[in-house]
Every structure is written in C-alpha cells, then in structure tokens.
Amino acid sequence: MINKTEILDAYKYRHACKLFDTNKKVSDSDMNFILETGILSPSSFGFEPWHFVVVQNPELRSKLKDSAWGATAKLDTASHFVLGLTMREPLMKYDSQYIEDFMRDIQELPENVIEQKGSMYETFQKSDFDLSDDRKLFDWASKQCYIPLANMMTSAAMIGIDSCPIEGFNQSKSEKILKDDLGIDTNLYGLSYMVAFGYRVNEPRPKTRRTLEKVVTFK
C-alpha cells in the first residue's frame, strides 16, 4: 500500500495551476494513466455517466477560448486539455437503451438482477431523488462526473503533474462548439467542466484549509 504521508503530500502538492510550462509535455503513458483513474471512479448505480474529450488541436482550443473565459491561459499553455461531458436524459433515464445495455453488456448481470436493479433505478429517479425533468437528471448525473475529475487531478499530483479544474465558461456557447466543431451529439451529452493538465511555471503559495476539527463532527 502507498504510504499515507506520500498521499497527503500529493494532496498538498496539487493546486489550481493557472499557467503551464509550454516546454514540458505530459507523456502519452502518463496521460493514459490519469484518464484510467478517471474511468475507474465510482458512480451511482455504477452507470458511468461520463465521457472525456481530450482537445489537443490548436484551432479547436482557440475556438473554445471564445466561450471559456476561465480557461484562456490554460488553453494556450496546458499540455493536455480535457472536456468533462455528462450523459443527458436520453441515455440516463431509467428506461433508456443505454442503461439496459450497460447492465447486460458491461456489468454482465443476469436477467433477473437486471430487472431488479432497473426497478430500483426507476424508483430512485421517480421518488427518492425526484429526477423528474431533464435538468434535474443532468445535474444529478453531473455530480457523478465530478468524482473522476477529483481522482484524475489527485492521480496527476501523485506523479508530479499539475492540473486546473475549470467551470469558467458559457455552457450554451461551449456546447455549440462541441456540436459544430467536435462532432458531439449535445442531445446526448452536456458539458460539466473542463480540466487542464501540464507542469507548473510558478510555485503556488502554501495551501490553506480549515482544520479537521472545524470541518468534521463526530457523534
């Protein structure tokens, strides 16, 4: 197992890097490792409502800058730039073909378990969390997609790679670029976040956080 001190050191090392060193590139093997840790992340019911688009084309990055005010410097300097997409209602609704196929082909569940789990998922959507419209369902699925975001940034820090999560963008304008320029079906996927990876130029100030005693209550 990994030493606990080394894990905490990685968390302390990680920061929202604003400017990356354009002379240093993340290797293919390291980037694939980071993405793999995202893929291995947990999700509600295990349905993996995410897709990651790695944008390396300079022209596409330039187009994204027009709608992503919080990503301008990162798009110019990051070694790798990832768009975190979330599945929309046609894929995530309890009776969608995606959910049925996922349980059968990916999770390899027997038919009786598929029926039971599908029924539980329907009840969950209809009453437990009241995911009764497209926006509610997207927002719920989007929460799942932030789990791989955190895992990817942490795994990157553990191997000395910097990152920056980004929500500073106009969603509708950015999704138009997804559709028109990246070939993404925006009826099926929406943009939840962006994240940049690379190597820092400047050292950040020491990390500040509230203490465990102020954040956690034991009863």
Secondary structure, DSSP 8 states (H G I E B T S, - for coil): ---HHHHHHHHHH--B-SSB-TT----HHHHHHHHHHHHT---GGG---EEEEE---HHHHHHHHTT-TTSHHHHHH-SEEEEEEEE-HHHHSTT-HHHHHIIIIIS---HHHHHHHHHHHHHIIIIIS---SHHHHHHHHHHHHHHHHHHHHHHHHHTT-EEEEE--S-HHHHHHHHHHHH---TTTEEEEEEEEEE-BSS---------HHHH----
